[in-house]
């Protein structure tokens, strides 16, 4: 596991660039069974089912450069 994020290239010779994105997390109602069982990837979106009943959707990725704050 590497937890240095966008600055990883300072430690290891790996090509890393910072990206900015947004995600949405929704919860399946407790009375309803979670039917999604695997991660789905599209050209501009991903959908991740979680064991706690949430479904995480990510749909944006922006090249914003290094932002130090």
KEKE-606098 format. One record per atom (N, C-alpha, C): atom name; residue in three letters; x negated, y, z negated. Coordinates in Angstrom, 3 decimals. Example, Ala and Ser with C-alpha at 12.3 -4.5 7.8 and 13.67 -1.06 7.14 Angstrom:
BEGIN
atomo,residuo,xx,yy,zz
N,ala,-13.190,-5.690,-7.800 $
CA,ala,-12.300,-4.500,-7.800 $
C,ala,-13.200,-3.300,-7.800 $
N,ser,-12.850,-2.250,-7.080 $
CA,ser,-13.670,-1.060,-7.140 $
C,ser,-12.900,0.030,-7.870 $
This chain:
BEGIN
atomo,residuo,xx,yy,zz
N,unk,-0.849,-1.175,0.000 $
CA,unk,0.000,0.000,0.000 $
C,unk,-0.892,1.235,0.000 $
N,unk,-0.507,2.212,0.766 $
CA,unk,-1.259,3.455,0.876 $
C,unk,-0.318,4.600,0.522 $
N,unk,-0.628,5.348,-0.537 $
CA,unk,0.297,6.365,-1.029 $
C,unk,-0.219,7.788,-0.859 $
N,unk,-1.153,8.006,0.052 $
CA,unk,-1.671,9.358,0.241 $
C,unk,-0.946,10.104,1.352 $
N,unk,-0.001,9.474,1.996 $
CA,unk,0.835,10.135,2.994 $
C,unk,0.056,10.687,4.161 $
N,unk,0.354,11.927,4.516 $
CA,unk,-0.224,12.558,5.700 $
C,unk,-1.732,12.761,5.596 $
N,unk,-2.278,12.658,4.396 $
CA,unk,-3.720,12.849,4.206 $
C,unk,-4.476,11.514,4.176 $
N,unk,-3.858,10.430,4.577 $
CA,unk,-4.485,9.103,4.569 $
C,unk,-5.742,9.035,5.422 $
N,unk,-5.778,9.783,6.512 $
CA,unk,-6.943,9.753,7.401 $
C,unk,-8.207,10.265,6.709 $
N,unk,-8.077,10.980,5.611 $
CA,unk,-9.246,11.433,4.861 $
C,unk,-9.885,10.286,4.089 $
N,unk,-9.145,9.206,3.849 $
CA,unk,-9.660,8.052,3.115 $
C,unk,-10.024,6.885,4.026 $
N,unk,-9.226,6.668,5.046 $
CA,unk,-9.399,5.524,5.941 $
C,unk,-9.356,5.996,7.390 $
N,unk,-10.017,5.280,8.278 $
CA,unk,-9.989,5.671,9.694 $
C,unk,-8.700,5.224,10.390 $
N,unk,-7.574,5.796,9.962 $
CA,unk,-6.285,5.467,10.566 $
C,unk,-5.660,6.743,11.130 $
N,unk,-5.036,6.662,12.293 $
CA,unk,-4.397,7.854,12.859 $
C,unk,-3.063,8.137,12.161 $
N,unk,-3.028,9.186,11.371 $
CA,unk,-1.817,9.547,10.635 $
C,unk,-1.489,11.003,10.921 $
N,unk,-0.230,11.259,11.253 $
CA,unk,0.230,12.634,11.419 $
C,unk,1.497,12.805,10.597 $
N,unk,1.695,13.974,10.012 $
CA,unk,2.897,14.193,9.204 $
C,unk,4.135,14.321,10.067 $
N,unk,5.223,13.759,9.601 $
CA,unk,6.512,13.857,10.287 $
C,unk,7.558,14.285,9.261 $
N,unk,8.528,15.024,9.692 $
CA,unk,9.619,15.442,8.834 $
C,unk,10.891,14.805,9.365 $
N,unk,11.740,14.364,8.467 $
CA,unk,12.990,13.768,8.906 $
C,unk,14.058,13.842,7.843 $
N,unk,15.258,13.511,8.220 $
CA,unk,16.380,13.491,7.294 $
C,unk,16.977,12.089,7.270 $
N,unk,17.536,11.752,6.089 $
CA,unk,18.187,10.463,5.913 $
C,unk,19.535,10.689,5.238 $
N,unk,20.408,9.729,5.389 $
CA,unk,21.719,9.741,4.749 $
C,unk,21.914,8.388,4.098 $
N,unk,22.322,8.390,2.850 $
CA,unk,22.597,7.154,2.140 $
C,unk,24.080,7.105,1.811 $
N,unk,24.739,6.016,2.194 $
CA,unk,26.157,5.821,1.885 $
C,unk,26.308,4.525,1.109 $
N,unk,27.355,4.433,0.323 $
CA,unk,27.580,3.237,-0.482 $
C,unk,28.827,2.511,0.003 $
N,unk,28.701,1.207,0.171 $
CA,unk,29.841,0.372,0.534 $
C,unk,30.723,0.259,-0.711 $
N,unk,32.044,0.472,-0.591 $
CA,unk,32.923,0.343,-1.770 $
C,unk,32.753,-1.018,-2.434 $
N,unk,32.789,-1.060,-3.758 $
CA,unk,32.524,-2.297,-4.501 $
C,unk,33.503,-3.415,-4.154 $
N,unk,34.693,-3.083,-3.728 $
CA,unk,35.673,-4.131,-3.376 $
C,unk,35.453,-4.692,-1.970 $
N,unk,34.535,-4.089,-1.230 $
CA,unk,34.279,-4.506,0.145 $
C,unk,32.900,-5.173,0.228 $
N,unk,32.811,-6.265,0.963 $
CA,unk,31.549,-6.986,1.099 $
C,unk,30.630,-6.289,2.102 $
N,unk,29.348,-6.247,1.769 $
CA,unk,28.329,-5.674,2.667 $
C,unk,28.146,-6.626,3.847 $
N,unk,28.468,-6.191,5.057 $
CA,unk,28.380,-7.073,6.220 $
C,unk,27.068,-6.916,6.988 $
N,unk,26.352,-5.831,6.756 $
CA,unk,25.080,-5.613,7.444 $
C,unk,23.981,-6.344,6.672 $
N,unk,23.229,-7.216,7.350 $
CA,unk,22.240,-8.043,6.671 $
C,unk,20.805,-7.807,7.118 $
N,unk,20.582,-6.977,8.137 $
CA,unk,19.222,-6.746,8.608 $
C,unk,19.049,-5.298,9.018 $
N,unk,17.805,-4.853,9.077 $
CA,unk,17.500,-3.493,9.497 $
C,unk,17.758,-3.376,11.001 $
N,unk,18.406,-2.300,11.405 $
CA,unk,18.678,-2.043,12.815 $
C,unk,17.864,-0.836,13.263 $
N,unk,17.200,-0.950,14.394 $
CA,unk,16.403,0.133,14.951 $
C,unk,16.952,0.510,16.310 $
N,unk,17.076,1.803,16.567 $
CA,unk,17.428,2.322,17.877 $
C,unk,16.327,3.263,18.316 $
N,unk,16.485,3.884,19.463 $
CA,unk,15.438,4.771,19.954 $
C,unk,15.287,6.012,19.077 $
N,unk,16.368,6.448,18.429 $
CA,unk,16.292,7.642,17.586 $
C,unk,17.008,7.484,16.250 $
N,unk,17.209,6.251,15.811 $
CA,unk,17.909,6.016,14.544 $
C,unk,17.488,4.677,13.955 $
N,unk,17.594,4.578,12.633 $
CA,unk,17.446,3.287,11.974 $
C,unk,18.506,3.181,10.884 $
N,unk,18.937,1.971,10.606 $
CA,unk,19.952,1.707,9.593 $
C,unk,19.424,0.578,8.720 $
N,unk,19.375,0.826,7.409 $
CA,unk,18.790,-0.135,6.479 $
C,unk,19.818,-0.521,5.413 $
N,unk,20.205,-1.803,5.338 $
CA,unk,21.082,-2.237,4.256 $
C,unk,20.258,-2.454,2.985 $
N,unk,20.776,-2.027,1.853 $
CA,unk,20.073,-2.192,0.574 $
C,unk,20.825,-3.184,-0.297 $
N,unk,20.122,-3.839,-1.192 $
CA,unk,20.726,-4.852,-2.051 $
C,unk,21.734,-4.268,-3.032 $
N,unk,21.626,-2.976,-3.337 $
CA,unk,22.546,-2.369,-4.292 $
C,unk,23.843,-1.868,-3.643 $
N,unk,24.076,-2.196,-2.362 $
CA,unk,25.303,-1.816,-1.688 $
C,unk,25.205,-0.541,-0.862 $
N,unk,24.052,0.130,-0.904 $
CA,unk,23.884,1.331,-0.085 $
C,unk,23.467,0.964,1.324 $
N,unk,23.748,1.850,2.256 $
CA,unk,23.239,1.751,3.619 $
C,unk,22.537,3.066,3.899 $
N,unk,21.256,2.996,4.240 $
CA,unk,20.447,4.184,4.498 $
C,unk,20.320,4.359,6.007 $
N,unk,20.636,5.570,6.479 $
CA,unk,20.559,5.896,7.902 $
C,unk,19.538,7.010,8.093 $
N,unk,18.637,6.836,9.009 $
CA,unk,17.679,7.875,9.343 $
C,unk,17.791,8.165,10.828 $
N,unk,17.812,9.467,11.179 $
CA,unk,18.069,9.772,12.582 $
C,unk,17.239,10.907,13.146 $
N,unk,16.352,11.481,12.367 $
CA,unk,15.559,12.575,12.914 $
C,unk,14.090,12.358,12.593 $
N,unk,13.260,12.895,13.433 $
CA,unk,11.823,12.856,13.213 $
C,unk,11.214,14.043,13.934 $
N,unk,10.629,14.956,13.152 $
CA,unk,10.084,16.176,13.735 $
C,unk,8.589,16.251,13.487 $
N,unk,7.849,16.695,14.475 $
CA,unk,6.416,16.923,14.326 $
C,unk,6.235,18.354,13.832 $
N,unk,5.996,18.515,12.522 $
CA,unk,5.949,19.848,11.923 $
C,unk,4.549,20.257,11.465 $
N,unk,3.575,19.381,11.636 $
CA,unk,2.224,19.698,11.177 $
C,unk,2.110,19.549,9.668 $
N,unk,0.961,19.902,9.136 $
CA,unk,0.711,19.772,7.711 $
C,unk,1.326,20.952,6.961 $
N,unk,2.150,20.642,5.985 $
CA,unk,2.798,21.640,5.163 $
C,unk,2.376,21.354,3.723 $
N,unk,1.602,22.207,3.104 $
CA,unk,0.951,21.898,1.829 $
C,unk,1.808,22.195,0.599 $
N,unk,2.971,22.778,0.728 $
CA,unk,3.804,23.048,-0.445 $
C,unk,4.760,21.928,-0.729 $
